[in-house]
Amino acid sequence: MVSRRSFLHQSWVSPLFLFVVVVALAASSADGSRTPRVPCYFIFGDSLYDSGNNNNLNTLAKVNYSPYGIDLPAGPTGRFSNGQTTADAIGEILGFKDFIPPFASNPDDRQILVGVNYASGSAGILVESGKQGQLRNHEVTVSRIVEILGSKVAAFEYLGQCLYICNSGNNDYINNYILPQSTAIRNQYNPDQFAALLITQYSAQINRLYELGARKVALAGISNIGCTPSLIATLGTNGAPCVNSVNQLVVPFNTRLKSLISQLKLSYPDAKFAYLDSVRVGTLVGAAFRIRATPCCQVSTVTGLCLPNTVPCSRRPSYLFWDAFHPTELANQLAAPLFFPAIQRIL
């Protein structure tokens, strides 16, 4: 839930910022005193949702060090933020008192029945964008739940009541299609063809998730990644607030994702699917912050992540971005209740 901190009374916050905070507080506090809306919550995606799955991997895409987690009681957990992710904040709105554990933490039987977070930094839809194995990990979870509940019928009846949230595609563009050295893939696929390739593979993954018992699935679109500090610094904006050419590249993906959701609804009438409009929500949340193109922490010129053990900005509530790619905790907390109406319709 969005913290009721003293910054709400500071003179340097904008009226729009205060408005969005009030809306978010009202939405996120409405469900805080009751049992969760769903019995379990499963999270798939990339670094925007990662809660520590990369901590023990041999990868540059991990953040289990300071100043990450500076605003969490537990400190650095592997979340690519100073605090909560949007998936965490959605979990609080749903009524979960604790964070959903990452798969890499080997959750026990009690925890696994509440849900698992599989999200992994650098993961994408394509293998080339970052291997993930999230569906394979979920297959392990489903097998365990079958054992815990005593039968596949009981397990799938239970799993059908859970919420599944997926956030994929960002890295297929950031770490693949728009890289200067990725001329081969750009020559092979124009933006619409590349989006079609992604959606074809994503469709197979969502179909597999359905086969594993998912019946309430929320799929997030790609946000305006051309507004991230990294791409602004790397590509330039020609005087615009964002790299508009990059934002236009992901439009076909979001359009095709909406069409995929419509197809899924027809193919699986016993399931519910929702589209999470990351562009709309990101635009609204972004407008509430004074500093939108500068990271709060000092970042590596190689990875765009915070340099270890450096001191971040002190006025974190005025920053939209924590590092060169990922939003601050407050931005995530404000985004969650704006996504929630779409989620609520499938519960």
Salt bridges, closest charged atoms under 4 A:
ASP31 OD1 - ARG34 NH2 2.11
ASP71 OD2 - ARG316 NE 2.77
ASP88 OD2 - ARG79 NE 2.57
ASP109 OD1 - ARG144 NH2 2.97
GLU139 OE2 - ARG208 NE 3.17
ASP192 OD2 - ARG256 NH2 2.89
GLU211 OE1 - ARG208 NH1 3.05
ASP270 OD2 - ARG215 NE 3.12
ASP323 OD2 - HIS326 ND1 2.97
GLU329 OE1 - ARG5 NH2 2.93
